[in-house]
Amino acid sequence: MQPRSGVSARTGNPWMMQDYVLEVPGTYPKRMVFNIFGEERIKQFNIQLNEDVTVQFDIDAREYQGRWFNDIRAFNIVRGQVAPTVGTPVPGVAPAPGTTPFPPQQPVSQNAPFPPQEPATEGSTDDLPF
């Protein structure tokens, strides 16, 4: 999409951001809009139409006049790699500060109890599953 720019009412500094639509191919393609904030980053990442990229992003939400809006902001673009699964780190790229990768998902047995039960420790009288 076209870049948007303006001047911050709070600081008086100019700003620029650009939205992009990411499509994950497949039988039922998934789409997501994310943005890049800052003219320097927009130029640095230089994303082109129909280019295959892996996007690393942060998700945040904000409230405005009683409504909530998601903000999905890219902090890194990786070219030439197959997209990793959730929680798989991209080689050579450090995770965002304050984030921890998710552990790999284990297949769920149809007979498994919910919530999963942990073994009781010796001397424990607590029968709660958590």
DSSP file with accessible surface (Angstrom, degrees, kcal/mol):
  #  RESIDUE AA STRUCTURE BP1 BP2  ACC     N-H-->O    O-->H-N    N-H-->O    O-->H-N    TCO  KAPPA ALPHA  PHI   PSI    X-CA   Y-CA   Z-CA
    1    1 A M              0   0  122      0, 0.0    20,-0.0     0, 0.0     0, 0.0   0.000 360.0 360.0 360.0 169.9    0.0    0.0    0.0
    2    2 A Q        -     0   0  164      1,-0.1    17,-0.4    16,-0.1    15,-0.0  -0.424 360.0-104.5 -73.4 143.9    1.1    3.6   -0.2
    3    3 A P        -     0   0   56      0, 0.0     2,-0.4     0, 0.0    15,-0.2  -0.327  30.9-148.3 -64.3 149.0    3.2    5.1    2.6
    4    4 A R  E     +A   17   0A 115     13,-3.6    13,-2.9     2,-0.0     2,-0.3  -0.935  20.3 174.6-116.4 146.6    1.5    7.4    5.1
    5    5 A S  E     +A   16   0A  86     -2,-0.4     2,-0.3    11,-0.2    11,-0.2  -0.942   8.9 140.9-146.7 166.2    3.3   10.2    6.8
    6    6 A G  E     -A   15   0A  25      9,-1.8     9,-2.7    -2,-0.3     2,-0.4  -0.955  47.1 -81.0-177.1-166.2    2.6   13.1    9.1
    7    7 A V  E     -A   14   0A 100     -2,-0.3     2,-0.2     7,-0.3     6,-0.1  -0.985  43.6-113.4-125.1 130.3    3.9   15.1   12.0
    8    8 A S     >  -     0   0   29      5,-3.0     4,-2.0    -2,-0.4     5,-0.0  -0.435  15.2-152.2 -64.1 127.4    3.5   13.9   15.6
    9    9 A A  T  4 S+     0   0  112     -2,-0.2    -1,-0.2     1,-0.2     0, 0.0   0.809  95.8  47.9 -68.9 -28.5    1.2   16.3   17.6
   10   10 A R  T  4 S+     0   0  223      1,-0.1    -1,-0.2     3,-0.1    -2,-0.0   0.913 130.2  14.3 -80.0 -44.4    3.0   15.3   20.8
   11   11 A T  T  4 S-     0   0   80      2,-0.2    -2,-0.2     0, 0.0    -1,-0.1   0.641  88.6-128.5-108.0 -19.6    6.6   15.7   19.7
   12   12 A G     <  +     0   0   46     -4,-2.0    -3,-0.1     1,-0.3    -2,-0.0   0.514  63.2 135.6  82.0   4.6    6.5   17.7   16.5
   13   13 A N        -     0   0  100     -6,-0.1    -5,-3.0     1,-0.1    -1,-0.3  -0.631  58.4-113.6 -87.3 144.6    8.7   15.1   14.7
   14   14 A P  E     -A    7   0A 111      0, 0.0     2,-0.3     0, 0.0    -7,-0.3  -0.420  35.9-171.0 -72.3 151.4    7.8   13.8   11.2
   15   15 A W  E     -A    6   0A  88     -9,-2.7    -9,-1.8    -2,-0.1     2,-0.3  -0.948  11.1-167.5-139.4 160.5    6.8   10.1   10.9
   16   16 A M  E     +A    5   0A  43     -2,-0.3    22,-3.5   -11,-0.2     2,-0.3  -0.990   8.6 172.1-148.2 140.6    6.2    7.6    8.1
   17   17 A M  E     -AB   4  37A  21    -13,-2.9   -13,-3.6    -2,-0.3     2,-0.4  -0.982  12.2-158.5-145.2 156.5    4.6    4.2    8.0
   18   18 A Q  E     - B   0  36A  31     18,-2.0    18,-2.2    -2,-0.3     2,-0.3  -0.999  10.8-141.8-139.5 135.2    3.6    1.7    5.3
   19   19 A D  E     - B   0  35A  30    -17,-0.4     2,-0.3    -2,-0.4    16,-0.2  -0.719  17.7-170.7 -94.0 147.1    1.1   -1.2    5.4
   20   20 A Y  E     - B   0  34A  24     14,-2.9    14,-2.3    -2,-0.3     2,-0.6  -0.970  19.1-134.4-133.9 149.4    1.7   -4.5    3.5
   21   21 A V  E     - B   0  33A  83     -2,-0.3     2,-0.4    12,-0.2    12,-0.2  -0.936  20.1-161.3-107.0 121.4   -0.5   -7.5    2.9
   22   22 A L  E     - B   0  32A  40     10,-3.4    10,-2.2    -2,-0.6     2,-0.5  -0.865   3.7-163.9-101.9 131.8    1.2  -10.8    3.5
   23   23 A E  E     - B   0  31A  96     -2,-0.4     8,-0.2     8,-0.2    -2,-0.0  -0.979   9.8-155.2-119.9 127.6   -0.3  -13.9    2.0
   24   24 A V  E     - B   0  30A  85      6,-3.1     6,-1.8    -2,-0.5    -2,-0.0  -0.893  27.9-133.3 -96.6 114.5    0.5  -17.4    3.1
   25   25 A P        +     0   0  108      0, 0.0     2,-0.3     0, 0.0     3,-0.1  -0.205  49.7 106.2 -69.2 161.9   -0.1  -19.7    0.1
   26   26 A G  S    S-     0   0   53      1,-0.1    -2,-0.0     3,-0.0     0, 0.0  -0.937  85.0 -56.0 158.0-174.2   -2.0  -23.0    0.3
   27   27 A T  S    S+     0   0  125      1,-0.3    -1,-0.1    -2,-0.3     0, 0.0   0.909 139.2  25.3 -58.2 -42.4   -5.4  -24.5   -0.5
   28   28 A Y  S    S-     0   0  185     -3,-0.1    -1,-0.3    -4,-0.0    -4,-0.1  -0.828  96.3-143.8-121.3  88.1   -7.0  -21.8    1.5
   29   29 A P        -     0   0   50      0, 0.0     2,-0.4     0, 0.0    -3,-0.0  -0.195   8.5-144.6 -57.0 142.3   -4.6  -18.8    1.5
   30   30 A K  E     -B   24   0A 143     -6,-1.8    -6,-3.1    -5,-0.0     2,-0.3  -0.883  13.6-161.9-107.2 140.6   -4.3  -16.7    4.6
   31   31 A R  E     +B   23   0A 160     -2,-0.4     2,-0.3    -8,-0.2    -8,-0.2  -0.930  10.0 178.1-124.7 151.2   -3.8  -13.0    4.5
   32   32 A M  E     -B   22   0A  47    -10,-2.2   -10,-3.4    -2,-0.3     2,-0.5  -0.993  21.6-137.5-149.5 141.3   -2.6  -10.5    7.1
   33   33 A V  E     +B   21   0A  72     -2,-0.3     2,-0.3   -12,-0.2   -12,-0.2  -0.878  29.8 168.2-100.3 131.1   -1.9   -6.8    7.1
   34   34 A F  E     -B   20   0A   5    -14,-2.3   -14,-2.9    -2,-0.5     2,-0.3  -0.898  18.2-142.3-132.5 166.1    1.3   -5.6    8.9
   35   35 A N  E     -Bc  19  73A  12     37,-2.6    39,-2.6    -2,-0.3     2,-0.4  -0.907   6.6-145.2-131.0 159.8    3.1   -2.3    8.9
   36   36 A I  E     -B   18   0A   0    -18,-2.2   -18,-2.0    -2,-0.3     2,-0.5  -0.995  19.9-151.9-120.4 128.8    6.6   -1.0    9.0
   37   37 A F  E     +B   17   0A  84     -2,-0.4   -20,-0.2    37,-0.4     4,-0.2  -0.880  56.6  41.2-106.7 130.1    7.2    2.2   10.9
   38   38 A G  S  > S-     0   0    9    -22,-3.5     4,-2.2    -2,-0.5     5,-0.2   0.314  72.4-117.0 108.0 127.5    9.9    4.6   10.1
   39   39 A E  H  > S+     0   0   85      1,-0.2     4,-2.3     2,-0.2     5,-0.2   0.888 114.2  55.6 -58.8 -38.5   11.2    5.9    6.7
   40   40 A E  H  > S+     0   0  143      1,-0.2     4,-2.6     2,-0.2    -1,-0.2   0.919 110.1  44.8 -63.2 -43.7   14.6    4.3    7.3
   41   41 A R  H  > S+     0   0  101      2,-0.2     4,-3.0     1,-0.2     5,-0.3   0.877 109.6  55.1 -69.0 -38.7   13.1    0.8    7.9
   42   42 A I  H  X S+     0   0   17     -4,-2.2     4,-2.0     1,-0.2     5,-0.3   0.942 114.6  40.6 -58.9 -44.5   10.8    1.1    4.9
   43   43 A K  H  < S+     0   0  142     -4,-2.3    -2,-0.2    -5,-0.2    -1,-0.2   0.898 114.7  52.8 -69.8 -40.1   13.9    1.8    2.7
   44   44 A Q  H  < S+     0   0  129     -4,-2.6    -2,-0.2    -5,-0.2    -1,-0.2   0.934 115.3  39.1 -62.4 -47.0   16.0   -0.8    4.5
   45   45 A F  H  < S-     0   0    7     -4,-3.0    -1,-0.2    -5,-0.1    -2,-0.2   0.851  82.7-173.9 -75.1 -35.1   13.5   -3.6    4.0
   46   46 A N     <  -     0   0   95     -4,-2.0     2,-0.3    -5,-0.3    -3,-0.1   0.872  11.4-163.5  44.2  55.9   12.5   -2.5    0.5
   47   47 A I        -     0   0   29     -5,-0.3     2,-0.3     1,-0.0    -1,-0.2  -0.536   1.4-155.6 -75.0 132.1    9.7   -5.1    0.1
   48   48 A Q    >   -     0   0  103     -2,-0.3     3,-1.8     1,-0.1    -1,-0.0  -0.778  29.2 -86.3-109.1 152.7    8.6   -5.6   -3.5
   49   49 A L  T 3  S+     0   0  156     -2,-0.3    -1,-0.1     1,-0.3     0, 0.0  -0.280 112.0   7.4 -56.6 133.9    5.3   -6.8   -4.8
   50   50 A N  T 3  S+     0   0  151      1,-0.2     2,-0.3    -3,-0.0    -1,-0.3   0.603  91.8 146.7  67.1  16.1    5.1  -10.7   -5.0
   51   51 A E    <   -     0   0   63     -3,-1.8     2,-0.6     1,-0.0    -1,-0.2  -0.629  51.0-124.8 -82.1 137.9    8.4  -11.1   -3.2
   52   52 A D        +     0   0  148     -2,-0.3    28,-0.7     2,-0.0     2,-0.3  -0.761  46.8 156.1 -83.7 118.8    8.7  -14.2   -0.9
   53   53 A V  E     -D   79   0A  27     -2,-0.6     2,-0.5    26,-0.2    26,-0.2  -0.949  42.9-130.9-139.2 157.9    9.8  -13.0    2.5
   54   54 A T  E     -D   78   0A  12     24,-2.7    24,-2.8    -2,-0.3     2,-0.5  -0.966  28.7-153.7-106.4 127.1    9.6  -14.2    6.1
   55   55 A V  E     -D   77   0A  16     -2,-0.5     2,-0.5    22,-0.2    22,-0.2  -0.901   8.2-161.8-108.1 127.0    8.3  -11.4    8.4
   56   56 A Q  E     +D   76   0A  31     20,-2.6    19,-2.7    -2,-0.5    20,-1.6  -0.933  28.5 166.7-103.7 129.7    9.1  -11.2   12.1
   57   57 A F  E     -D   74   0A  71     -2,-0.5     2,-0.4    17,-0.3    17,-0.2  -0.930  35.7-131.1-145.2 162.7    6.7   -9.0   13.9
   58   58 A D  E     -D   73   0A  75     15,-2.4    15,-2.3    -2,-0.3     2,-0.4  -0.894  21.6-146.8-110.6 145.8    5.3   -7.8   17.2
   59   59 A I  E     +D   72   0A 109     -2,-0.4     2,-0.3    13,-0.2    13,-0.2  -0.951  25.7 159.6-116.3 133.2    1.6   -7.7   17.9
   60   60 A D  E     -D   71   0A 113     11,-2.3    11,-3.6    -2,-0.4     2,-0.3  -0.938  23.9-144.5-142.3 162.6    0.0   -5.1   20.2
   61   61 A A  E     -D   70   0A  38     -2,-0.3     2,-0.3     9,-0.3     9,-0.2  -0.960  12.0-168.7-130.2 150.9   -3.5   -3.7   20.7
   62   62 A R  E     -D   69   0A 133      7,-2.4     7,-2.7    -2,-0.3     2,-0.4  -0.977  17.4-129.3-138.3 153.9   -4.6   -0.1   21.5
   63   63 A E  E     +D   68   0A 100     -2,-0.3     2,-0.4     5,-0.2     5,-0.2  -0.833  23.8 175.9-105.0 136.3   -7.9    1.4   22.5
   64   64 A Y  E >  S-D   67   0A 136      3,-3.0     3,-1.7    -2,-0.4    -2,-0.0  -0.933  71.2 -21.1-143.1 117.3   -9.3    4.4   20.7
   65   65 A Q  T 3  S-     0   0  156     -2,-0.4     3,-0.1     1,-0.3    -1,-0.0   0.883 128.0 -47.7  50.8  47.2  -12.8    5.9   21.6
   66   66 A G  T 3  S+     0   0   60      1,-0.2     2,-0.3     0, 0.0    -1,-0.3   0.468 119.6 102.7  80.2   1.8  -13.9    2.6   23.2
   67   67 A R  E <   - D   0  64A 170     -3,-1.7    -3,-3.0     2,-0.0     2,-0.4  -0.897  63.0-134.8-117.8 149.2  -12.8    0.4   20.4
   68   68 A W  E     - D   0  63A 176     -2,-0.3     2,-0.4    -5,-0.2    -5,-0.2  -0.834  17.7-169.9-106.0 140.9   -9.7   -1.9   20.2
   69   69 A F  E     - D   0  62A  69     -7,-2.7    -7,-2.4    -2,-0.4     2,-0.3  -0.990  17.6-131.5-130.7 135.3   -7.4   -2.1   17.2
   70   70 A N  E     - D   0  61A 124     -2,-0.4     2,-0.5    -9,-0.2    -9,-0.3  -0.611  14.7-159.2 -82.8 145.9   -4.6   -4.6   16.6
   71   71 A D  E     - D   0  60A  28    -11,-3.6   -11,-2.3    -2,-0.3     2,-0.7  -0.981   6.5-173.2-127.0 114.5   -1.2   -3.3   15.5
   72   72 A I  E     - D   0  59A  32     -2,-0.5   -37,-2.6   -13,-0.2     2,-0.5  -0.932  12.4-177.0-111.5 106.6    1.1   -5.8   13.8
   73   73 A R  E     -cD  35  58A  86    -15,-2.3   -15,-2.4    -2,-0.7   -37,-0.2  -0.920  20.2-135.0-115.4 122.8    4.5   -4.2   13.3
   74   74 A A  E     + D   0  57A   4    -39,-2.6   -37,-0.4    -2,-0.5   -17,-0.3  -0.500  22.3 175.8 -72.7 137.3    7.4   -5.9   11.5
   75   75 A F  E     +     0   0A  50    -19,-2.7     2,-0.3     1,-0.4   -18,-0.2   0.478  69.8  19.3-115.9  -9.1   10.8   -5.6   13.1
   76   76 A N  E     - D   0  56A  39    -20,-1.6   -20,-2.6     2,-0.0     2,-0.4  -0.974  56.7-157.5-159.2 145.2   12.7   -7.8   10.6
   77   77 A I  E     - D   0  55A  14     -2,-0.3     2,-0.5   -22,-0.2   -22,-0.2  -0.993  12.3-164.5-123.7 128.3   12.3   -9.1    7.1
   78   78 A V  E     - D   0  54A  18    -24,-2.8   -24,-2.7    -2,-0.4     2,-0.3  -0.965   6.0-159.9-116.4 129.6   14.3  -12.2    6.0
   79   79 A R  E     + D   0  53A 101     -2,-0.5   -26,-0.2   -26,-0.2     3,-0.1  -0.795  65.6  23.2-106.3 150.0   14.7  -13.1    2.3
   80   80 A G  S    S+     0   0   80    -28,-0.7     2,-0.4    -2,-0.3    -1,-0.2   0.707  93.7 105.5  77.3  21.8   15.5  -16.5    0.8
   81   81 A Q  S    S-     0   0   81     -3,-0.3     2,-0.3   -29,-0.1    -1,-0.2  -0.976  72.3-112.5-131.9 150.0   14.3  -18.8    3.6
   82   82 A V        -     0   0  135     -2,-0.4   -28,-0.1     1,-0.1    -3,-0.0  -0.575  49.1 -97.6 -74.6 139.5   11.3  -21.0    4.0
   83   83 A A        -     0   0   68     -2,-0.3    -1,-0.1   -30,-0.1     2,-0.1  -0.358  41.7-129.9 -60.4 129.8    9.0  -19.7    6.7
   84   84 A P        -     0   0   50      0, 0.0     3,-0.1     0, 0.0     2,-0.1  -0.356  23.7-101.7 -75.9 163.5    9.7  -21.5   10.0
   85   85 A T    >   -     0   0  102      1,-0.2     3,-2.3     4,-0.1     0, 0.0  -0.369  58.9 -68.1 -76.5 165.5    7.0  -23.0   12.1
   86   86 A V  T 3  S+     0   0  108      1,-0.3    19,-0.2    -2,-0.1    -1,-0.2  -0.286 124.2  16.0 -56.8 131.0    5.7  -21.1   15.2
   87   87 A G  T 3  S+     0   0   29      1,-0.2    -1,-0.3    -3,-0.1    -2,-0.0   0.381  92.7 122.8  87.9  -5.7    8.4  -21.1   17.9
   88   88 A T    <   -     0   0   68     -3,-2.3    -1,-0.2    15,-0.1     2,-0.1  -0.817  60.6-131.4 -91.6 118.7   11.2  -22.0   15.5
   89   89 A P        -     0   0   97      0, 0.0    -4,-0.1     0, 0.0     5,-0.1  -0.373  14.8-121.5 -69.5 147.3   14.0  -19.4   15.6
   90   90 A V    >   -     0   0    8      3,-0.3     3,-2.0    -6,-0.1    -7,-0.0  -0.782  37.8-106.9 -85.5 126.0   15.3  -18.1   12.3
   91   91 A P  T 3  S+     0   0  104      0, 0.0     3,-0.1     0, 0.0    -1,-0.1  -0.270 101.4  14.0 -56.4 135.9   19.1  -18.7   12.1
   92   92 A G  T 3  S+     0   0   90      1,-0.2     2,-0.5    -3,-0.0    -2,-0.0   0.473 105.2 101.7  81.3   1.9   21.1  -15.5   12.6
   93   93 A V    <   -     0   0   36     -3,-2.0    -3,-0.3   -17,-0.0    -1,-0.2  -0.974  64.2-141.3-124.0 121.8   18.2  -13.5   13.9
   94   94 A A        -     0   0   77     -2,-0.5    -4,-0.0     1,-0.1     0, 0.0  -0.547  28.4-107.4 -77.3 144.2   17.8  -12.7   17.6
   95   95 A P        -     0   0   86      0, 0.0     3,-0.1     0, 0.0    -1,-0.1  -0.292  46.2 -85.8 -66.5 158.2   14.3  -12.8   19.0
   96   96 A A    >   -     0   0    9      1,-0.1     3,-1.8   -39,-0.1   -39,-0.0  -0.296  57.6 -87.2 -61.3 148.1   12.7   -9.5   19.9
   97   97 A P  T 3  S+     0   0  132      0, 0.0    -1,-0.1     0, 0.0     3,-0.1  -0.293 114.0  18.1 -58.4 136.8   13.5   -8.2   23.4
   98   98 A G  T 3  S+     0   0   92      1,-0.3     2,-0.3    -3,-0.1    -2,-0.1   0.553 101.1 114.9  81.2   7.5   11.1   -9.6   26.0
   99   99 A T    <   -     0   0   63     -3,-1.8    -1,-0.3    -4,-0.0     0, 0.0  -0.816  45.3-164.1-110.4 152.5    9.9  -12.5   23.8
  100  100 A T        -     0   0  121     -2,-0.3     2,-0.0    -3,-0.1   -13,-0.0  -0.998  26.9-114.8-130.4 136.0   10.2  -16.2   24.3
  101  101 A P        -     0   0   83      0, 0.0   -15,-0.0     0, 0.0   -13,-0.0  -0.365  33.7-109.6 -68.3 149.9    9.6  -18.7   21.6
  102  102 A F        -     0   0  144      1,-0.1     3,-0.1    -2,-0.0     0, 0.0  -0.518  35.0-108.6 -73.7 145.6    6.7  -21.1   22.0
  103  103 A P        -     0   0  103      0, 0.0    -1,-0.1     0, 0.0   -15,-0.1  -0.396  48.9 -84.3 -69.7 154.2    7.7  -24.8   22.7
  104  104 A P        -     0   0  105      0, 0.0     2,-0.2     0, 0.0   -17,-0.1  -0.293  50.3-108.9 -58.9 142.8    7.0  -27.1   19.8
  105  105 A Q        -     0   0  175    -19,-0.2     3,-0.0    -3,-0.1    -3,-0.0  -0.530  28.4-145.8 -75.8 136.8    3.4  -28.3   19.7
  106  106 A Q        -     0   0  144     -2,-0.2    -1,-0.0    -3,-0.1     2,-0.0  -0.796  28.0-100.5 -98.9 144.6    2.9  -32.0   20.6
  107  107 A P        -     0   0  121      0, 0.0     2,-0.5     0, 0.0    -1,-0.1  -0.357  37.6-128.5 -62.7 143.6    0.1  -34.0   18.9
  108  108 A V        -     0   0  129      4,-0.0     2,-0.2    -3,-0.0    -3,-0.0  -0.838  13.6-137.1-100.1 125.3   -3.0  -34.3   21.1
  109  109 A S    >   -     0   0   71     -2,-0.5     3,-1.3     1,-0.1     0, 0.0  -0.541  14.0-130.8 -76.0 144.3   -4.4  -37.7   21.7
  110  110 A Q  T 3  S+     0   0  195      1,-0.3    -1,-0.1    -2,-0.2    -2,-0.0   0.740 109.7  49.3 -68.6 -19.7   -8.2  -38.0   21.5
  111  111 A N  T 3  S+     0   0  153      2,-0.1    -1,-0.3     0, 0.0    -2,-0.0   0.386  83.9 118.5 -97.4   1.5   -8.1  -39.8   24.9
  112  112 A A    <   -     0   0   49     -3,-1.3     2,-0.1     1,-0.1    -4,-0.0  -0.447  69.3-113.8 -70.3 139.6   -5.9  -37.3   26.6
  113  113 A P        -     0   0   71      0, 0.0     4,-0.1     0, 0.0    -1,-0.1  -0.393  34.4-108.5 -71.1 150.8   -7.5  -35.6   29.7
  114  114 A F  S    S+     0   0  194      1,-0.1     3,-0.0     2,-0.1     0, 0.0  -0.995 104.3  30.1-125.0 130.8   -8.1  -31.9   29.5
  115  115 A P  S    S-     0   0   60      0, 0.0    -1,-0.1     0, 0.0    15,-0.0   0.643 109.3-109.8 -70.2 158.4   -6.5  -30.0   31.1
  116  116 A P        -     0   0   95      0, 0.0     2,-0.4     0, 0.0    -2,-0.1  -0.273  32.9-129.3 -56.6 138.8   -3.4  -32.2   31.0
  117  117 A Q        -     0   0  148     -4,-0.1    13,-0.1    13,-0.0     3,-0.0  -0.774  13.9-149.2 -96.2 136.3   -2.7  -33.7   34.4
  118  118 A E        -     0   0  160     -2,-0.4    12,-0.0    11,-0.2     2,-0.0  -0.752  33.9 -94.0 -98.1 149.4    0.8  -33.4   35.9
  119  119 A P        -     0   0  122      0, 0.0     2,-0.1     0, 0.0    -1,-0.1  -0.338  44.6-111.8 -63.4 139.6    2.1  -36.1   38.2
  120  120 A A        -     0   0   89      1,-0.1     2,-0.2     4,-0.0     3,-0.1  -0.462  28.1-127.5 -70.7 143.3    1.4  -35.3   41.9
  121  121 A T    >   -     0   0  105     -2,-0.1     3,-1.9     1,-0.1    -1,-0.1  -0.585  37.9 -84.0 -88.7 155.7    4.5  -34.6   44.0
  122  122 A E  T 3  S+     0   0  197      1,-0.3    -1,-0.1    -2,-0.2     3,-0.1  -0.302 114.8  15.7 -59.9 136.2    5.1  -36.5   47.2
  123  123 A G  T 3  S+     0   0   83      1,-0.3     2,-0.4    -3,-0.1    -1,-0.3   0.492  90.7 139.0  81.7   1.9    3.2  -35.1   50.2
  124  124 A S    <   +     0   0   52     -3,-1.9    -1,-0.3     1,-0.1    -4,-0.0  -0.680  28.5 177.3 -84.6 129.5    0.9  -33.0   48.0
  125  125 A T        +     0   0  141     -2,-0.4     2,-0.5    -3,-0.1    -1,-0.1   0.362  47.6 113.4-106.3   2.1   -2.7  -32.9   49.1
  126  126 A D        -     0   0   90      1,-0.1    -2,-0.1     2,-0.0     0, 0.0  -0.600  42.0-176.4 -78.5 122.3   -3.7  -30.5   46.3
  127  127 A D        +     0   0  147     -2,-0.5    -1,-0.1    -7,-0.0    -7,-0.0   0.327  44.7 118.0-101.4   9.8   -6.1  -32.2   43.8
  128  128 A L        -     0   0   94      1,-0.1    -2,-0.0     2,-0.1     0, 0.0  -0.511  67.4-132.9 -75.3 143.5   -6.2  -29.2   41.5
  129  129 A P              0   0   55      0, 0.0   -11,-0.2     0, 0.0    -1,-0.1   0.428 360.0 360.0 -77.9   2.5   -4.9  -29.9   38.0
  130  130 A F              0   0  187    -13,-0.1    -2,-0.1   -15,-0.0   -13,-0.0  -0.868 360.0 360.0-132.9 360.0   -2.8  -26.7   37.9
